[in-house]
Amino acid sequence: MDPSFLASSPLNDTVFVINIPQVKFGLGATRDVGYEAKRLGMRNVLLVVGSKLKESRLLQQVKSNLEREGMTVNVTHHVRVEPEDQELVNAYREVKDLKIDGFVALGGGSTIDTAKIINLLYTYPADLNDYVNRPIGKGISPPGPLKPMIAIPTTAGTGSENTNVAIFDVVKLRVKTGVSNQYLRPSVAIIDPLNTVTLPPMVTASSGLDVLNHAIESYTAHPYTARPLVTDPSQRPVYSGATPIGDIFALEAIKWVHDYLRRAYADPYDIEARYYMMLGASVAGIGFGHAGVHIPHAMAYPIAGMLRKWYPEDYEFGYPIAPHGISTAIPAAYAFSYLAPFAERRFSHVVQRLGMEPEEGKVGDQLFEYYMKLLTSTKVPTNLRELDFSIEDVDQLVEGTLTQQRLLALSPKQVGRRDLEQIFKRAIEGG
């Protein structure tokens, strides 16, 4: 037990909140989608599916299952991998005149986040910027619940099926941000490891790295009791900081990624590996969905927004892209190395879950070397120079990171411009 969880004074908050959907997990769980949609009262469903699944048997299975329960199903494929703000608005405009009383999202985090935003704008029409997190947007919470939504993830990474958050690029600012509020989470998450066996190797690697980053960041975030006192419960932030429940989920997810990511990357039909990577993604999503993430994710948002031409294997969509798992994992190696001395006990626990014996004063180095070996073994770049960034980009990268105050505030060490400059310079130069 972390004694900081017991901190109580007139100045600090002593409450954390876990909002999760009903979770249905298991091999073949997808076939329950019609039953769950009917139970939620859906009659006119918008099925949101990425273009990669446009002709898939999986899509036909889900659509048929819904129709057998008497539902009218409209399908939209207007999903951009790594969504952009205007594309989300365009996706909403295409369907805003349809009769919709429920949503089903089938795909990775980009698809689930797209469905969340369409649901938000359909239920409570407004300028998207009204809902975007501060300081980039107004951070307004919708006045009540959204339409019921079922999320069926096909990647083992984002955990979006379990969170109150949707992430996307704000193109004009060249930065990633998002929307977070208590109503955004899906009603039901149907998590079926068999839906991931067709993932290409790099997608498996990137999504798996995202799980690892979520788990380590949520575990090493400052404790929820470090927040100032909240007198209005409606103003309590979605991301609270580390909690006893989040710790349990994070440590288990770290161990599963360590044991199974390389196996899933090497053999798509390793069902045991797929099972535990999917389970790890889900429990890490529950963990970070209330505890939050910090510096690597804050750094990843301008990295993704400022990308000029790079994209990895298996992500050839006609535009530059730094998949979320990759854009968080590269800075994570350098950020964790920098932060470890300030939260050595917690980072030591992480190192233990990764199969190493912590060495006093060297935990940051151990974690850095682990990341370098993991990235190399999955053919992911080990520094930002390989993504075409240079030292001349540091100022803009730092500015973009500083806009992510809701994430930076969760860091185990308060960081400012000079800290971020140091981390980014090392991440660009490598080593």
C-alpha positions in Angstrom: 0.0 0.0 0.0 1.3 3.4 -1.0 1.0 5.6 2.1 0.4 8.7 -0.1 -3.0 7.2 -0.8 -4.0 7.9 2.8 -3.1 11.6 2.7 -6.0 13.7 3.9 -6.1 17.4 4.7 -8.4 20.4 4.1 -6.3 21.2 1.0 -6.2 17.9 -1.0 -8.8 15.8 -2.8 -9.3 12.3 -1.3 -11.7 10.8 -3.9 -11.1 9.0 -7.2 -13.8 7.8 -9.6 -13.7 4.8 -12.0 -16.2 5.0 -14.8 -16.1 1.9 -17.0 -18.6 0.3 -19.4 -19.9 -3.2 -19.0 -17.0 -5.3 -20.3 -17.7 -8.6 -22.1 -14.4 -10.5 -22.8 -13.6 -13.8 -24.5 -12.9 -15.7 -27.7 -15.9 -15.2 -29.9 -17.6 -12.5 -27.8 -18.4 -10.5 -30.9 -21.4 -12.7 -31.6 -23.1 -11.1 -28.6 -23.3 -7.7 -30.2 -27.0 -8.1 -31.3 -28.1 -9.2 -27.9 -26.3 -6.3 -26.2 -27.6 -3.7 -28.7 -31.2 -5.0 -28.1 -30.7 -4.9 -24.4 -29.6 -1.2 -24.7 -32.8 -0.4 -26.6 -31.2 0.2 -30.0 -33.4 0.1 -33.1 -31.6 2.3 -35.6 -27.9 1.7 -35.4 -24.9 3.6 -36.9 -22.1 1.1 -37.4 -18.8 3.0 -37.5 -16.1 0.9 -39.3 -12.7 1.7 -40.6 -12.0 1.3 -44.4 -9.6 -1.6 -43.8 -12.6 -3.7 -42.6 -14.9 -2.5 -45.4 -15.1 -5.9 -47.1 -14.3 -8.1 -44.1 -16.2 -11.1 -42.8 -16.1 -9.5 -39.4 -18.1 -6.5 -40.6 -20.7 -8.8 -42.2 -20.9 -10.8 -39.0 -21.6 -7.8 -36.9 -24.1 -6.3 -39.3 -26.0 -9.5 -39.7 -26.1 -10.1 -36.0 -27.6 -6.7 -35.5 -30.1 -7.1 -38.3 -31.2 -10.5 -36.9 -32.4 -8.7 -33.8 -34.6 -6.5 -36.0 -32.4 -3.4 -36.2 -31.9 -1.0 -39.1 -28.2 -0.6 -39.7 -26.5 2.2 -41.4 -22.7 1.9 -42.0 -20.1 4.7 -42.2 -16.5 4.2 -43.2 -15.6 7.8 -42.6 -12.7 7.0 -40.3 -9.2 8.5 -40.5 -6.5 6.6 -38.8 -5.2 9.1 -36.3 -8.3 11.3 -36.6 -8.3 15.0 -37.4 -10.7 17.6 -36.0 -12.3 18.6 -39.3 -12.6 15.1 -40.6 -14.5 14.2 -37.4 -16.9 17.1 -38.1 -17.2 15.9 -41.7 -18.0 12.4 -40.5 -20.7 13.7 -38.3 -22.2 15.9 -41.0 -22.6 12.9 -43.3 -24.9 11.1 -40.8 -26.5 13.9 -38.9 -29.8 13.6 -40.7 -30.1 9.8 -40.2 -32.3 8.4 -37.5 -29.9 7.0 -34.9 -30.6 5.7 -31.4 -27.4 3.8 -30.9 -23.8 3.4 -32.1 -21.6 0.4 -32.7 -17.9 1.0 -33.3 -15.9 -1.8 -34.9 -12.1 -1.1 -35.2 -9.1 0.3 -33.5 -8.8 3.3 -31.3 -9.3 5.7 -34.2 -12.6 4.1 -35.1 -13.9 4.0 -31.5 -12.8 7.7 -30.9 -14.5 8.7 -34.2 -17.7 7.0 -33.0 -17.5 8.8 -29.6 -17.2 12.2 -31.3 -20.0 11.5 -33.8 -22.2 10.4 -30.9 -21.4 13.6 -28.9 -22.1 15.9 -31.8 -25.2 14.0 -32.9 -26.7 14.0 -29.3 -25.7 17.6 -28.4 -24.9 19.5 -31.6 -22.3 22.2 -31.1 -18.9 23.4 -32.4 -16.4 20.6 -31.7 -14.1 23.2 -30.1 -16.7 23.7 -27.3 -15.9 20.2 -26.1 -12.2 20.1 -26.7 -10.0 20.0 -23.6 -8.7 23.3 -22.3 -6.6 25.3 -23.0 -6.9 24.5 -26.7 -10.8 24.3 -26.5 -13.5 25.4 -24.1 -13.6 22.1 -22.2 -17.4 22.2 -21.9 -19.1 19.0 -20.7 -22.3 17.9 -22.4 -25.4 18.4 -20.3 -26.2 14.7 -20.0 -25.7 11.1 -21.3 -25.0 10.3 -24.9 -26.7 7.7 -27.1 -25.9 4.1 -26.1 -22.7 2.9 -27.7 -21.0 -0.5 -28.1 -17.3 -0.6 -28.8 -15.7 -3.7 -30.4 -11.9 -3.2 -30.6 -9.9 -4.9 -33.3 -6.5 -3.8 -31.9 -4.9 -4.6 -28.6 -3.7 -1.1 -27.7 -5.6 2.0 -27.0 -8.1 0.8 -24.5 -10.5 3.4 -25.9 -13.4 1.0 -25.4 -13.0 1.6 -21.6 -12.2 5.3 -21.4 -14.0 8.6 -21.3 -11.5 10.1 -23.8 -11.3 10.7 -27.6 -8.0 11.8 -29.1 -7.5 13.6 -32.4 -5.3 16.2 -34.2 -6.2 19.9 -34.3 -4.8 20.5 -37.7 -4.4 24.3 -37.5 -2.3 24.1 -34.4 -0.4 21.0 -35.5 -1.0 19.3 -32.2 -3.0 16.4 -30.8 -5.6 16.9 -28.1 -9.0 15.5 -27.4 -12.3 15.5 -25.6 -12.7 14.0 -22.1 -15.8 14.0 -20.0 -17.8 11.5 -17.9 -20.4 10.8 -20.6 -18.0 9.9 -23.5 -17.3 6.3 -22.5 -19.1 3.4 -24.4 -22.0 1.7 -22.7 -20.6 -1.8 -23.5 -17.2 -3.0 -24.5 -17.1 -6.3 -26.4 -13.5 -7.5 -26.4 -12.7 -10.5 -28.6 -9.1 -11.5 -29.0 -9.9 -13.3 -32.2 -10.5 -9.9 -33.8 -6.8 -9.2 -33.7 -5.3 -12.2 -35.5 -5.3 -10.3 -38.9 -3.3 -7.4 -37.6 -0.1 -6.7 -39.5 3.1 -6.9 -37.5 3.7 -3.1 -37.2 0.1 -2.5 -36.1 0.6 -5.2 -33.5 3.8 -3.6 -32.3 2.5 -0.1 -32.1 -0.8 -1.0 -30.4 1.1 -3.2 -27.9 3.6 -0.4 -27.1 0.6 1.8 -26.4 -0.5 -0.7 -23.7 2.9 -0.6 -22.1 3.0 3.2 -22.1 -0.5 3.5 -20.7 0.4 1.1 -17.9 3.7 2.6 -16.9 2.5 6.2 -17.1 -0.6 5.6 -15.0 1.4 3.6 -12.4 4.1 6.4 -12.1 1.6 9.3 -12.2 1.5 11.3 -9.0 -1.1 9.9 -6.5 -4.7 11.0 -6.7 -4.3 12.6 -3.3 -1.9 15.1 -4.8 -4.7 17.0 -6.5 -6.1 20.1 -4.9 -9.4 19.8 -3.0 -12.5 19.6 -5.3 -15.6 21.2 -3.8 -17.8 20.6 -6.8 -17.9 16.9 -7.7 -18.8 17.8 -11.3 -15.4 19.5 -11.7 -13.4 16.5 -10.6 -11.0 15.7 -13.5 -11.4 12.5 -15.5 -7.7 11.8 -14.9 -7.1 11.6 -11.1 -3.5 10.3 -10.7 -2.4 6.9 -9.5 -4.9 4.9 -7.4 -4.8 1.5 -5.6 -7.1 0.0 -8.2 -5.2 1.5 -11.2 -1.9 0.1 -9.7 -3.3 -3.4 -9.8 -4.3 -3.1 -13.4 -1.1 -1.4 -14.5 1.3 -3.9 -13.0 -0.5 -6.8 -14.5 -0.7 -5.2 -17.9 3.1 -4.4 -17.8 3.8 -8.1 -17.1 1.5 -9.3 -19.9 3.1 -7.0 -22.5 6.6 -8.2 -21.4 5.5 -11.8 -21.8 3.4 -11.6 -24.9 4.1 -8.6 -27.2 7.1 -10.1 -29.0 5.1 -13.4 -29.5 2.1 -11.7 -30.9 4.4 -9.6 -33.2 6.1 -12.7 -34.5 3.1 -15.0 -34.9 -0.4 -13.5 -35.5 -2.0 -16.8 -34.8 -0.5 -17.2 -31.3 -3.9 -17.2 -29.6 -2.4 -17.2 -26.1 -0.4 -14.1 -26.9 -3.4 -12.4 -28.6 -5.6 -13.2 -25.6 -3.3 -11.7 -23.0 -2.4 -8.7 -25.2 -6.1 -7.9 -25.6 -6.7 -8.4 -21.9 -3.7 -6.2 -21.1 -5.0 -3.5 -23.4 -8.4 -3.6 -21.7 -7.2 -3.5 -18.1 -4.6 -0.8 -18.9 -7.4 1.1 -20.4 -9.4 0.8 -17.2 -6.4 1.9 -15.3 -5.2 4.9 -17.3 -8.9 5.8 -18.0 -9.2 7.1 -14.5 -5.6 7.5 -13.3 -4.3 9.2 -16.5 -1.0 9.4 -18.4 1.7 12.0 -18.3 4.9 13.2 -20.1 5.3 10.6 -22.9 1.7 11.1 -24.1 2.0 14.9 -23.7 5.2 14.8 -25.9 3.5 12.4 -28.4 0.8 14.9 -29.3 3.0 17.5 -31.0 5.2 14.7 -32.5 2.2 13.4 -34.3 0.9 16.8 -35.2 4.2 18.1 -36.6 5.1 15.0 -38.7 6.2 16.0 -42.2 6.5 12.8 -44.3 7.3 9.8 -42.3 5.1 6.7 -41.9 5.9 3.2 -40.8 5.4 -0.1 -42.5 1.8 -1.3 -42.6 0.5 2.3 -42.3 0.5 3.4 -45.9 -2.6 5.6 -46.0 -1.3 8.3 -48.4 -0.4 10.8 -45.6 2.3 11.0 -42.9 1.4 9.2 -39.7 3.1 8.5 -36.4 0.8 5.8 -34.9 0.0 6.6 -31.3 1.9 3.7 -29.8 5.0 4.6 -31.7 4.7 8.4 -31.0 4.4 7.7 -27.3 7.0 4.8 -27.0 9.9 6.7 -28.5 9.7 9.7 -26.0 8.7 7.2 -23.2 12.2 5.7 -23.3 13.8 9.1 -22.7 11.2 10.6 -20.4 11.2 7.5 -18.1 14.9 7.6 -17.9 14.7 11.3 -16.9 11.9 10.8 -14.3 13.1 7.6 -12.6 15.2 9.3 -9.9 12.2 11.3 -8.8 10.0 8.2 -8.3 12.5 5.5 -7.9 10.3 3.1 -5.9 7.5 3.1 -8.4 9.9 2.8 -11.4 11.7 0.0 -9.6 8.4 -1.9 -9.5 8.0 -1.4 -13.2 11.5 -2.8 -13.8 10.6 -5.8 -11.7 7.5 -6.5 -13.8 9.7 -6.3 -16.9 11.8 -9.2 -15.6 14.8 -7.3 -14.2 16.2 -6.8 -10.7 16.2 -3.1 -10.0 19.7 -1.6 -9.4 19.7 1.4 -7.0 20.4 4.6 -8.8 20.3 2.8 -12.2 16.5 2.1 -12.7 16.2 4.8 -15.3 19.1 3.3 -17.3 17.6 -0.2 -17.0 14.2 1.0 -18.3 15.8 3.0 -21.1 17.8 -0.1 -22.3 14.7 -2.2 -22.1 12.8 0.2 -24.4 15.7 0.3 -26.8 15.8 -3.5 -27.1 12.0 -3.7 -27.4 11.7 -1.1 -30.1 14.6 -2.6 -32.1 13.1 -6.1 -31.9 9.8 -4.8 -33.3 11.5 -2.6 -36.0 10.3 0.6 -34.4 12.6 3.7 -34.5 14.5 4.4 -31.4 14.8 8.1 -31.7 12.9 11.1 -33.2 15.6 11.8 -35.8 14.4 8.7 -37.6 11.0 10.4 -37.9 12.7 13.4 -39.6 12.8 15.7 -36.6 15.9 17.8 -35.8 17.2 20.0 -33.0 15.6 23.0 -34.8 12.2 21.5 -34.0 12.7 21.4 -30.3 11.1 24.8 -29.5 7.9 24.0 -31.3 7.8 20.5 -29.9 8.1 21.9 -26.4 5.4 24.5 -27.0 3.1 21.8 -28.2 3.8 19.7 -25.2 3.2 22.6 -22.8 -0.4 22.9 -24.1 -1.1 19.4 -22.6 -1.3 20.7 -19.0 -3.9 18.1 -17.9 -1.3 15.4 -18.7 1.8 17.2 -17.5 0.1 17.9 -14.2 0.2 14.2 -13.5 3.9 13.8 -13.8 5.8 12.4 -10.8 8.0 15.5 -11.2 6.7 18.9 -12.1 8.3 19.7 -15.4 8.8 23.0 -17.3 10.3 24.2 -20.5 13.9 23.3 -19.6 13.0 19.8 -18.5 11.1 19.2 -21.8 13.9 20.7 -23.9 16.4 18.3 -22.3 14.2 15.2 -22.9 13.4 16.2 -26.5 17.0 16.9 -27.4 18.1 13.5 -26.2 15.1 11.9 -27.9 16.1 13.4 -31.2 19.9 12.7 -30.9 19.3 9.2 -29.5 21.4 7.4 -26.9 
